[in-house]
Amino acid sequence: MITTQTNTSTSGRSLISRWLRVCALAALTALAPFLHAQSASTSTGTVTGTVLDSSTGKYLEGAEVSLEAQGTQLRTTSARGGSFSLSGVPSGPQTLVVAYPGLDSKSENVNVVAGASVTVSVGLSTETVMLQAMTISTSKEGMAQAMALQKVSVQTKLVAASDQFGEVSEGNIGEYLKFLPGVSVDYNVNDARGISLRGLSTAFTIVAVDGTPMAGTSSMDDTRRFEFEQIAMNNVETTELYKTVTPDISATSTGGFVNFVTKSAFDTEGIQRFSYNVSLSVPSTNFSLSKEGGVWGHNEEYTIRPSVEMNYARRITSKLGFNVNYRLSEKYDDSPRTTVTWNVQNTSVPPIFASTPRIGTLAIRSEQKLTHREAFAGKVDYKLTDATKLSISGQWNWYDLNFTQRGPTFAFGTNATVNGPNSFTSGSGAGVTAGAGTITNGVLYRNKYGTTYHTNGTLSHEFSQYSKLSFTGYYSRANGQYRDTSKGFISSASTMVPTATTYSGFNVSGIGSDLPTVTFNPGASATSYSLDSIRSLGNYNFGAAGNNTNFQSRPWTALDTKKGANGTYSYDFAGVDVPIKIQTGFAYDEVTRYISRPDLRGVFPAITGSALTALADPNYTKDVAYGFGSFQVVDPFKVYEAYKDKLTFVSLDDVRQFDETNAAEYIRVDATIAQDLLLTGGVRVENHTIDAKAQSRANARSKQAKIDLDYTEWYPSLSAKYTPRFNRNLVFRGGVSRTVGNPDYADVLPVITSEANPGDANGSINVPDPELKPYFSNNFDLSVDYYFKHSGVISLYGYRKDVKNYFISQAMTRADINAIAVDYGYNPAEFASGAVTTNGGKSTLQGVELSYAQNMTFLPKPFNGLNIQANFTYMDVTAKDANAQRQIDLEYSQLRAVSPKTANFILGYRYRDFSFTSTTNWVSESLFGGFVASTFFTGTAGTATLPETRLARYRDEKLTTDWKFEYAVNKHIAVYFLLRNIFNSQRVDYYQGYQPQYRDVVLADTRYEFGEPHLTLGVRGRF
């Protein structure tokens, strides 16, 4: 077992001691009356109240409230629920001014009484909004809400309201976040899974609900990446994206911190409200009013799928209210593709590309997907007293995905003949029949599903208007499963080879196009062989003696649990010459991740002809891809029923267990050192522990690997917000902070693979460096916002992250392998290879984000209904390391799944009862697949994967545009039509040489199409 420890461990400190420490600080509240009695004048009073939108009854958070009296300007902003408070207001008649983006400012006269509090409710409106019959929020209202919350924020923060970008198809939150600057989405086919913030790995993005971390199973992989496909966004009021770190935010927020703020019954002044959204969606290429066959399994299903969302909020009393919502969404996708692999090595010795790259395989595939999401969420807010509040929220998410892949694969062998840049003829090699090439016919069918539970509660108490104490606890649990045989089908059935050599080879041309052309060379048989010949199962063999690769079951399982608590105490010295707010608190989090990945295979006698045809899927008659035509495949249900007793070989059985804790304490100080300058600084200390275990149990002689890490670090931060008095529309922000990137699970987990049989000496060891440290980042942020008079803002952000100790993997020497084996208590002779995860050198990420948003209310009618949002992001990575190869590795590692450039343009328009929203997202090319070792290398020199033998896998740039049209029938009903990806933008992946001298070598990889435009017709409204 390897133990890594940095600094002094605080793991022995109990959670109770932290609670007691915070509670002791609460005793300071007893001094509040005395402190303020000495500093406050007896001739002043207090003004409290609420701000709301008169047209919708929604309370407005982020409204600016100011009052000028006796040469002094008092300012504050409204909190959640629209509440505000101004203390130290001189007695007598005063004028209160309230402003909010998109609404007309309003002045309210108040009469302040010395030593007393006066309450006022301010309703804001605008003629443009009041004339609308439709009370449903659109991108215009969402944009105004986002601008208001962004302006009043202390640190650099982006806020996205729930309706800011119009209707989001299927409710995937990742599709929603991609419109924000600095966000890059990592896709799996066309599902938005993880997000990268400011160029950092998706594993370092913290995702929270009401400030509490949410669990996720990460598709049963060894990563802490949060995947958005498993949750819905029906209960989200606003999304907060923090880009600068303050001491009260986890130091692991190196890339950023995403927080979903849930809906509350106290968001509006109404006693109750009900909203609904019902729609039907279908891909345009598969539009049908009847059931279609061969979509998944062996059933017929409708390609038109429903979605339903309902939200109900009610105030039972003035102190008690609840909000509940439900969402059901289904979506059918058809994703045809062509995939090419390459033999890029000389057949004798390195280096790469010593000879012309030759094709390895060509696969033509279709993939049908049915995604089902269901979510129920609720929140209860209870004001025990005017000073004590309790909020409890919870949500349940169900995710169920069925997907099937089908189609042929043409294997060209190691010596394919080059006929031109995009034309090849099959050659000879291992697995190739008589030099003619082989054709396989496969089907993959998988069912991925899981539930996510999340609940959190907060109890807060205000001892006075100056001091507040709050405690929050949470529990989050996610389980993910891949199932096949328990549902009556087999995961995959493949390796189907033609029964006879009726051709001497095949040719392919047009590599890199949507559908390459395949033709056959005549063989010895008198029967001509063509593409039509391979469409029937009767011409294939299925199964062969000793072959255990064509009959597979993979019932994978993952369980992720997060739980913890945090407490905060704050005290506001508002009546002194330099107003200071002190906040201190603690946080304690526990994470447990369990993963099981078995892989079962089967061996059975070969079948062909009519016996194999009897196993065909009777409903699959669709075109495979791009006009290739129909292709007969086996039914995974029939195959399992016929051969389920043959699943006797355990190919893999990987088990993972991760347990980690994070205990933190912090102190934060906000000092208003001038009327227009706010400084926020402090320090956070975190103790992090990781205990991990792994074992591959397929081999009876497999070995368990363990690791324990324990480190404690301090994370200081300082930020500033400057709003000059000469122009209150300008806001400058800056920040300096230190954060940590905890190792991903795959980085710290030793994986020891035993030799296949005693004496084979082919085992491998992959371990972390015993001195492995987390990577640390020094972050520098600058931004300037200019807010236009007529509800608009233009923003410029610049950032730099100096990263130290980034993680890279490199091969071990024979001496290292021997030493590690002995350290674990194993015989070194069993192991032939090994790799170590270690810390690399230094790297720098720097970038610029430019954004613009404005409601064009100042234009003459009918153009005053326009609103525009646009942003552009540019990011660059440089690395430094004494080892040139490691420097390249470092740059590639940091760029994975990150688009260095992104741009968004959102155009909204509303005229009377009609509205239109257009959203366009563009991403530049990006490294997304890591490194691919070249294949078909022969000779002893090819036994090791050398850096020059690798290709980097890239994803080409992509532009996607969605349109939404909506018409308000009345103030309760609106009909909309959504077209997603109206220009049918494809996704194209390609390979590029890994080393700089080979960057000009570009090879085709995969071309995807998503069966779009995707059409949605819906009705929504509010009562």
N, C-alpha and C positions, 0 to 999 in steps of 0.2 A: 504494500500500500504506500502511495506517495502522499506526503503531507506538505503543503505549501503554506507558509505563514508570513505575513508582513505586519510589522508593528506589533502593538499589544492587543490581544483579543479582549473584547468586552462581552463575549457571548454569555458569560456567567451572570451578567446583570439582568435582573428579572424585570418583566413588564410592569409588575406592581410597583417597583421602586420608581419607575419613570412616572407612573400615575401620581404617586405621592409627591414627587418633585414638582410636577405641574400644579397639583392642588395647593402646595405650599406657596407657589407664586401667586395663586389666586388670593391669598391673604393680603396682598398688596392693595386690593380693592378697598380695604378699610381706610386707606390713606386718601382715597379719591376726594371725598368731600372737603378735607382739610387743604389739599393741594390746590383745588380749584377755588376754594373760598378765599385763599390768599391772592390769587391771580385774577380772579374775575371781579368785575365791577358790580356793585349792587344795583346799578342803573341799567343792567342788561337783562334780556330774556332769551327765549329759545323759540325758533320757528321750525315746526315739523310738518310733514304732510306726505302726499302721494302725487305722482304724475301719471296720467294715463292718456291713451289715444281715444278721443271722444267718439270717433266713428266706429271703433271696434270694441271699446271697453277694455282693451289690453293695457295692463300696467307697463310702463316704460322704464326699463333699466338702462342706465347710462345717460339719462337726461341731465343737462348742465343747469344747475340752480345757482343764481348769484344775487347778491344784495349789496348795494353801495350805500354807505352811511358814514357821515363824518370823516370823509376822505379815506375810508378803509373799505376794501372790497372783500366781502365774505363769499366763499365759493364752496360748492360741494357737488356731488353727483348722486343721482338716485340709485338705490340698490335693487336687488331682485324683489319684485312686488311693487316697484315704483316708489318706495319710501325714501325720505331724505330728512336730514336734521341739520339746522344751523344754530350754533350756540354763540353766545357773546354778542347778540344783536342789540344795539342801543334801543332803549324804550322809545315809544312814540310811533307815529305813522311811518311806515316804510314801504318800499316798493320791491317786490320780488320778481325777478326775471327768469323764465324757464325756456330753454331751447333744446330742440331735438331734431336730428337730420330728417328732412323730408316733410316736416310739419312746421307751421307758422309759430314763431316765438310768441310768448304771452307774458304780459305784466300783470301781477296780482298785488293789490294794495292790502297790507296787513297792519294791524295796530298792536305793537309789541308792548307788553306790560312787564315792568321790572320784576325779576324773580319768578316769572311765570312762563308757561309755554303756550303758544298759539298754534293751532292746527289748521291747515288749508289743503284743499284738494284742487289740483290744477289739471284741467283737461285741454289737450292740444288738438288742433285740427288743421285742415287745409281745404280750401275750396275744391281742389282737384280730387281729393279723396272723398269728400262728403257728397259729391255729385254722383258717385258710382253706386249703382244698385247692388253691385257685388261686394260682399264683405269678406270674401275669401282672400287670404293673403296671397300675393304673387311675388315675383322676384324684386319688385320695387320696394315693398314693405320689408322684405327680408334683407335687402341691401342696406336700407336705412338703419335697421336694427344692428347689423354688423358694424357699420361705421360708428354708431354711437358707442358701442361697447369697446371698439378698438381705440377710440380717441381717449377714453377715460382710463384705459389700462395703464398701470404703473410700468410694466415691462413690455417688451415687444411681443405682441400677441395678435393673432388673427382670430376673428370670430366669424363663423358661418351660421346664419339662421337657417331654419329648416326649409324655408321656401326660397332661399336666395338664388338657387340655380335651376329653379323649375322642378318639374317632376323627374325623379330618378327611377329609371326602369328597374324593376325587381327589388328595389329597396336596399341594394348593396351599398354600404357606407363608403367602401373604397371608391366606387364610382362617383360619389359625392365629394370626397376629399381631393380628388385629382384636379379640381378646378382652383385649388389654392396654390399660391406661389411657394416654391420650395418643396413641393410634394411630388414624389415619383412613385408610381404604382407598379408593383411586381405582379404580373399576370400569369395565371395558369390557363393556357388557351385563351378564352375570353372571360375568365372569372378574375376579378380584382381580389387578390389575396392579401399580400402585405404592402406596406407603404414605407418608403424611405424618405427621411426628412433631412434636407440639406446635405445629401450625398453620403449619408451613413447607412450602414447595414439595416435591413428591415428588422433584425433581431434587437436593435437598440432603440426601437420606437415604443414608448410606453403608452398603452391604451387604458383609459380609466372611465368609469361611470361615476359622476358626482364626486370625482377625486379619488375613487377607490379602484385598484387594479382589477382587471377582468381576466378570467381564465380562458384558455384556448388550447386546442389539442395539436395545432400545427400539422395537420394531415399525417399524424403518427410519425413525424420526423424528429431527429435529434436537434431541435432548435427551439429557442424561446420566442421565435417570431409569432406575433399575433396575426391570425388570418381572419379577415372580415367576412368571408363567405358564410361563416357559421352564425352570424347574428344579423338582426334586422334593425332598421332605424325608426321604427314607428313611435317610440317614446322619447325621441330626442327633440328638445326645444332649440338648443344651440350647440354648436361644436366649437370648443376652444382649442386653439393650436398655439402652445407656448413655444417661443423660439429663444428667449433668454431665460436663464435659470436664476431664481431667487432661493434663499435658504429654505423656504418652506416647501420646495419642490424637490423630489428625489434626485440625488446626484447622478443616477443612472440615466437621466433624461439627456443624454449626450446629443442625440439628434433633435429631440424635441419631446413634447408631452402633449398627447391628444386626450382631451377630456370631453365626454358627452354629458351635457347638462340635461336632466330629465324634466318632463313637463310637470306642472303643479296646478292644483285647483285655484291657487291664489295668484295665477299669472294674469287674471282679468278680474274686473269688479263684478261681473255677472254671477248670479247664484248658481247657474248651471249652463253648460254648453255641450253640444254634441256635434262632432264632425265625422264625415264619412268619405270614402274614396273606393269606388268599385270599377274594375276595368277588366278587359280581355286583351291578350296579346298573342301575336303569332309572327314567326319569321316569314317575310314576303315570299321566299322561295318555296315554302312548304304550306302555303295557305290552302286550307281545305275545311269544309264544313262537316265532313264525315271523318270517321276514324281512319287512321293510317296504320299499316302493318310494318313490322320490322323496326319499330322505333327503339324499343328496348325489350330484352327478353324475347318471348314469343307471343306477346299480346298485341292487340291493336289499341291505339290510344288517339285522343284528339291532340292535334298540334296547337289548337287554340287553347290557351290556359288562362285561368282566372286569377285575379288578385282582389283582396278585400281588406280595407283598413277602416277601423272605427275607433273613435276616442270620445270618452265621456268624462266630464269633470263636474263636480258638484260641491258646493259649500253647504254642509249640513247646518253649521252655525257659523258665527263670525270668527270662531276660533278653530273649527274642525272642518276639514275638506279632504276630498280624495279625487284622484285622477286614474282612470283605467283605460287601457287601449289594447287592441287586438289587431294583428295583421296576418293575413294569409297571402302568399305570393307564389305563383308557379310560372315557370318559363321553359319553353322548349327551344333548344338550339340545335342546329345542324352545322357541323364544322368539317367540311372536306379539306383534305390536305395531300400534298406530295412531299416525301422526305427522301433525302439523298445522303448516303455515307460515302466516305472516300478512303482509298488506299493512297496515302501521300508519301510513303517512303520508298526508297530504293529497296529492292528485294535482297540486298546483301548487307550493306552497312549504312549508318547515318552519314551525312545529315539529312534532315527533312528536305523534300523537294529536290533531291539530287536527280530525280527523273520526273517526267511529267506526271502530275496527279492523275490517278485513274479511279473510275467509279467503283465503289464497293457494292452498294445495294441501292435499289430504287423501290420505295414503298408508296403505294397508292391507298389512301385510307379515307374512310368516312367515320365521323363520330357523331352520334346522336345523344343528346343530353336532356334530361328532364330534372329541373331543379325545383325543389319544394322547400319553402321556408314558412315557418309558422311561429308567431311570437305573441306572448301575452305579458303585459307589464302593468304595474300599478304603483301608486304613491299616495301615502297618507301624511298630511300635515296637521299637526295638532299644537295649538298654542295653550300650554297648560296655564300660563299666566301671561301678562303683557311682556314679561321679561324672559320667560322660559318657553322654548320651542322644541318640539320633537318631530322629526321627519324620518319616515321609514319607506323605502322603495324596494321593489323586487321585480325581476323579469325572468321569463322562461322562454328559451329559443329552441326551436326544433329545425334541424337542417337535414334534408334527405335528397341525395343526388344519385340518379341512375345514369350510367353512361356506357355506351357500347362502341367499340372500334372494330371495323371490318375492312378487309381488302387484301390484295396480293402484294408480295414482296419478291422482287427479282434480284437474285444474288449473282454477281458477274465474275466472282473468283478473283484471284490475285493478279492474273495476267491479262486483264481486259485490254483489248486493242483500242488505241486512241484514233478515232476517225476525224477528229476536229475538236474545236474548243468545247462543244456541247454534244458530242456524238461518240458512242463507245460500242464495242462488241464484246460479248462475254468471253472469258478465258477459262483457265484451269486453276485448280487449287483445291485445298482441303474442303470437303463438303460439296464439291461441284461434280455433277455426273458427267463423266466422259468428256470433260472439257466443254460441255455445252451450257453450263450455268444451271442454276436451280430456281424453282418457283415455289414459294410457300403460300399457303392460304390460311389466314388466321382470324380468330375472333377473340376479343377481350370484352368481358362484361363485368362491371363492378358496381356495387351498391355501397355508397359512403353515406353514413348518417351519424347523427349525434345530437345531444342536448347540451345546452348551456344554461346554468342557473346563476343568477347574481342577485344578492341582496345586501343592502347597506342601511344603516340607521345613524342619525346624528341627533344628539341632545346638546342644546346650547342654552346658556343663561347669560343675560346682561345684568351685571351688578349695578351698573349705571350707564349713562350714555358714553362713558369713557372706557369701560372695561368689559371684556367678554370672555367666557370660558366655554369650550365646546369639546365633545368627545364623539368619535366616529368609529364604528365597528363594521366589518364587512365579511362576507363569505361568498366565494365564487367557485363554481365547479363546472367543468366541461368534460364530456366524454365523446370520443370519436371512435367509429368502428367501420371497418370494411368487412362485409359479409358476402358469402357466395353460397356454399353448399348448404348452410342452414336455411337458405331461402330457396333451395331446390335447383341451383344451377352451378356451373363450373366457372371459375374465374377466367381462365383462358384455355383455349384449345388451338394448337398451332402445329407447325412443322408438317405440313401436308405436301408431299412431293409427288410429281407426276409419275404414273405407273410405268411408263416406258419412254425411252429416249427417241422420240419421233421428230427431233430437231437437232441440228448440229451446233446450235447457238442462237442467241437473240441479240438484236441491235436496239439501241435507244438513241434518240436524237431529241434536241430541244430541252436539254437539262437546264433548269432554272425557270422554265415557263410554267404556266398553270398545270398543263398536262403533257409531259413528254410523250413522244411517239415510240411505241414498241413494235418491232417486227421480228419474225422468226426465219432462221435459215433452214432449209429443208434437211431432213435427216435421212437415214437409210430406209426408213419405213415409206411405203408407198402413199401413206396417208399424210396429207399436208397438215402442218400444225399452225395454228393461228391463235389470236386472242380469244376467239370464240371457243376454242378447245379448252381453255383454262377456266371458263365460266361455270362448268359443270363439275360437281363434286365426284361424279363417277370416274373422272380421269385422275383422281388423286389417291394416294395412300394415306391412311391415318393410323399412326402408331407403328412401332417397330420394336423388335426384341432389343432390350438394353437401352432403349430411348426413354428417358423420364422427363423430357422437357415439353411434351406436347399435351399435358393434362395436369392442370395446376389449380390449387386452392390457396388463397391468402387471407385468412380471417384475422386481420390486424385489429388491435385494440389500443387505445390510449386514454388515460385519465389524468386530467390536470386540475389541481385544487389550489386555490389561493385564499388565505384568510389573514386577518390582522386587525389592528386598531391604531388610532392616532388621537392625540389630544393637542389642543392649542389654547393658549391664554394670551390675550392681547390687552394692552393698556395704552390709552391715548392721552398724552399730556397736551391737550389742545389749547389750554389757556395760557401757556407760557410764551415767552418772547420767540423761542424757536420751537414750534410745535413738533413733538416727537411721538411716534407710535412704536412701542416695543412689543414684539410677538415672539413667543417661545413655545416649543412643543416637542413632541416625540412621535415616532412612527415605528411600528413593528409589523413585519410581514413574513409569512411563511408560505413556501411554495413546494408542492409535491407533484412530481410527474412520473407516471408509470407507463411503459410502452412494451407491448408484446407484438412481435412480427414473425409469426410462423409462415412457412412456405411448404406446402405439401404437394408432392408430385406422384404420378402414376405411370405404370408400365403395363401394356396390354398388347396382344397380337395385332398385327397390321390388318386393317380391313380396307376394302376398296369396292369399286363398282356399285351395284345396287344396294349392298349393305351399308355403304357410306352415304349414298343418296338418301336412304331412309332417315338419316340423322339431320337432313337439311332443315333450315328454318323456313317454313312455308310462307311466312309473311314478308321476308326480306326480298323485295324485288326492286329496290331503289337503285338509282345511279350511285355508284361508289363515290366518285369525285370528278368534278370538272368535265363531265360528259364521257367518262370512261365506259359507262354502261353498267348494266346489272351484273351481279356476281353472286353465285350461290355459295352460302357458308353454312357451317353446322349450327344447330340450335344448342346453346349451352345448357338448356334444360334437358333436352333429349340425351345429350352426351353424358350428363351427370347421372341421369336415371339408369342409363345402360351400363355405366362403368364405375359407379360410385364405390364399389368394393375394391377398386384398384388403387385408391389413394393410400398407399402404404409406405411411400418413401418420404422422409422428412428431409427436405433440401436445406432449409434454414429454420432457425428458431431463436431469433434474437430477442433478448429481454433487457430493458433499461429501467433504472430507478434513479431519480434525481430528487434530492432534498436540499432546500436552501432556505436561509433566513437572512433578513436584513433588518438590523436595529439601528435607528437613527435618532439623533437629537439635534436641535438647531436653535439659533437665536437670530432674529431679524429686527433691524431698526430702520424705520422710515423717518427721515428728518426733512422737514420743509425749511431749509436754511434761508430761503428767500421766497417771496410770494409766488415767484415763477419757476422755482427750482426745487425738485424733490430728489433726495438721495436715498437709495435703498441698499443696505449692505448687511452683511452678517456672515455666519459660518455654519456649516452643517458637518456633523461627524457621523459616519456610517460604518458599522461592522457587518461584514458579509461573510457567510459561510456557505460552502457547497460540498455536499457529500453525494458521490455518484458511484453507481455500480453497473456493470455490463457483463453479459455472458451470451455467447452463441452456443446454444445447447444442442444443435443438430448433431454434433459429433459427441459421442459418449466421453471422449477425452478432452472436451472443451474446458476452458479455464475461465474463472471469474476475475474481472479486473475492477479495482476500486481506486478512488482518489478522494482526498479531503483537502479543501482549501479554506483558509481563514485569514482575512485581512481587514485592517481598520485604517481608514484614511480621513483626513480633514478636507473640506471643500468650501473655500471662501468664495464670495461673490460680491460684486458692487455694481449697481446700475443707477442711472440718472435719467430723469425726465425733466425737460426744460420747455416751458410754454411762455414765450416772451410776452411781456405786457403790451409791447407796441403792436403785437399782432397775435391775438389769441387763436387764430386759425392755424398757426404753425406749432408743431410739436416735434421736438428733438428727443431722441432716446439713445442711450448707449449702455453697454454692459460688458463686464469682464467676469468670467467665472471659470471654475475648475470642475470638471465632471469626470465620470468613470464609465468605461465600457466593460461590463462584466463578460467574461468569456461565454461564448455560446456553448450549449451542451455538447455539441460535437467536438468543440475545441478542447474541452477538459476531460472527456470521457475516454479512458483507455479501451481499446478494442484488441483483444488477443484472439487470433484465429489459430486453432490447432492444426497440426499436420493431418492430412486426410486419413492416413493409415500409419500405424507404427513403422518408423523407418523412412517415411516419405521425405521428411525434412523440408516440407513446403509450407510451414506455418508462417504467420506474420504477426508483427507487434506494431501497433500504432498507439503512441502514448503522448501525453503532454510533457513538456519540459519540467523537471522537478522544481525549477526556479521560475515557472510561468507566473507572470504578473498580469493583472488586468491592464487594459490600456487606458491611459489618462489623456484628457483633452483640455487644453487651455483655450477658452472661447472668447472671441472679441466680436462685439456687435455694435453697429451704428445704424440709425435710421432717422429719416425725416418724413413727416407727414404734413401735407398742406390741405386743409379742409376748405372747400369752396363754400361760398355763402349759400348757394342753392344746392344743398344736399349732395356733396361730392367730395372726393379725396384723391390725391395723387401721392404715392408713397415710393420711397427709395430705400432699400435695405442693403447693407453690405455686411459681410461676415467673414471671419477667418477662424479656422480650427487647427491648432497645432497638436497633432496626435503623436503620442509616444507609446511604444510597446505594442504596436498592432500585431495581430496574430497571423502567422504564416506556417505552412507545413513543408518540411524538407526531409529528404531521405536520410536514414541513419547509416553510419558505417558498421562494418562487421563487429568492431569492438564495442560500439554503442549497443548493438542488438544483444551481444553476449552479456554486457553489464546489466541491461534492463531485465533480461530473462532471469539472471541470477537474483536480482533484487526482488523479483516476484516469486522466486522459489521454483523456477522451471528450468528444464534442461535446454541450454542454448542451442544444442544440435538440432532441436525440433524446428527452428525458425530460419527461414531463408531471406526474409526481407523485413523492413521496418521503416516507419516514418515518425517524426516527432513534431508536435505542435509547439512552436516557440515564439518568442517575441521578436518582431522585426525591428527596423530602425524607426525613423521619424517620417511623418508625412504631414502635408498641409492641405487642407481643404479650404477653398475660398470661393466666394460667390457673390453675385449681385441679383437682387430681386426688385423688379419694377412693377408697380400695379397702379391701376386707375379705375375709379368707379364714380359714376355720377348719374343722378336723376335729372333729366333735362326739363325740369319744371319751368325754367326761365324762358323757354322757347315759346313762340306763339302757337296757338292751337292750329292743327291737331298734333303738332310735333312735341308738345309738352308731356306727352305720355311715354316718351322714350326713356330708357335707362341703359347704361353701358357699363360693362365690367371687362377689364382686360389686364393681363399680367404676363410677365416674361421672367424666366429664371435662367441664369447661367452659372455653372459650377465647374471648377477645375481642381485637379488633384496633382500634387507633386510629391515625390518620395525621395528619401535619402537613406542610403545604407552603404556600409563599407563593401558589401558583397554586391556586385553588379546584378547577378541573377536574382538575389533576394529583393533588390530594388524594383525590378520588373514585377516580381511576384506581389510585392506590396501594392503597387499601383493597380494591378488587376484585381486584387482582393478588395480594395476599397471601392472600385468602380462597379462591382457586380450588382446587377438589378437596379442600377441608377441611370437615369437619363440626364446627361449633363446639361441639356437645354430643354426647357418646356415652355409652352405658351398656351394661354387660354383667352378666348373672346366670347363674352356672353352679351347678347343683345336682347333687350326686352322692350315690348311696346304694348301700351294699353290705350284703347280708344272706346269710350263708353263701356259697352258690355263685352267687348272683344279684347283678347290679349294674345300676344305671340312671344315666344321665347326661343332663341337660337343659342345653342351652346357648342363651341368648337374647342377641341383639345388637340394640341400637337405635342409630340414628344420626339426628341432626336434619337439617333441610333444609340444603343446601349449594350454593354457587355452583360449577358444575363445567364449564360449557361456554364460559366466557369471554363474549365479546360477539358478538351477531348483528346485523349491519346490516339495517335494514329494506329491503324490496324493492319493485319495481314503481314506483319514483319516476320521474316524468317532468319534463322541463324542465331547464334548465342549472343551476338551484340544487341539483339532486339528484346532480350528478356527484361531489361530495365526501362522504365518510362523516363526518358531524358527530357529536359526542358525543350530542346529543339525539336522533339518529336510531337509537340503538342499544337493543337489548334485552339484558338479562342472562339467562342460561339457568341455571335452578336445578333441583336434584334434591330431591324431597320427602323427608320423613322416612320411615324404613323400619324395621320390626321383623321379625326373622327368628328362628325357634326350631327347633332340631334336637333330636331324642330318640334315645337309643341304649339298647337293652336287651341285656344279655349274661348268658349262663349258662355256668358252668364245668362241663363234663362230668367232667373230672378235672383234675389239676394240669398237664396238658400240652395240653388242648384246651378252648377256649371258643367258643361260638357266639354271634354277635351280629346284631342287626337295627337298622339306622340309618334314620331318617326325617329328611330334610333339608327345612327350610321347611314344617313340617307345617300351618301355617295359610295356605299359598299366598299369601304376601305379595307384592304386585306392586311394581314400581318406577314412579314417576310423575315426569316432568320437566315443567317449565313455564317460560314467559317472564315476566319482570317488567321494568317500565320502569327504564332505567339511571339517569336523573337522579332525585334525591330527590322532586321534585314529581310524578313519574310512578310511584312505587313502589306505588301502590294499583291500578295497571293490571296484571292478571294474565291471561295467555293460555295456553291449553293447548298442550302440545308433544307429548310422546310418552308413551304408556302401554305398559309391557312386562309380559309374563307369562313365566315361565320353565318352564312345563310341569311344575310340581312339585305336590305333594311328590315328592322324589326318594328312591327306595327302594334300600337296600343290604342284602344278606344275606351274611354272611361267617363264616369260621372262622379263629381265630388261636390261637397257643400258643407254648410254649417248651420246649425240652429241654436 
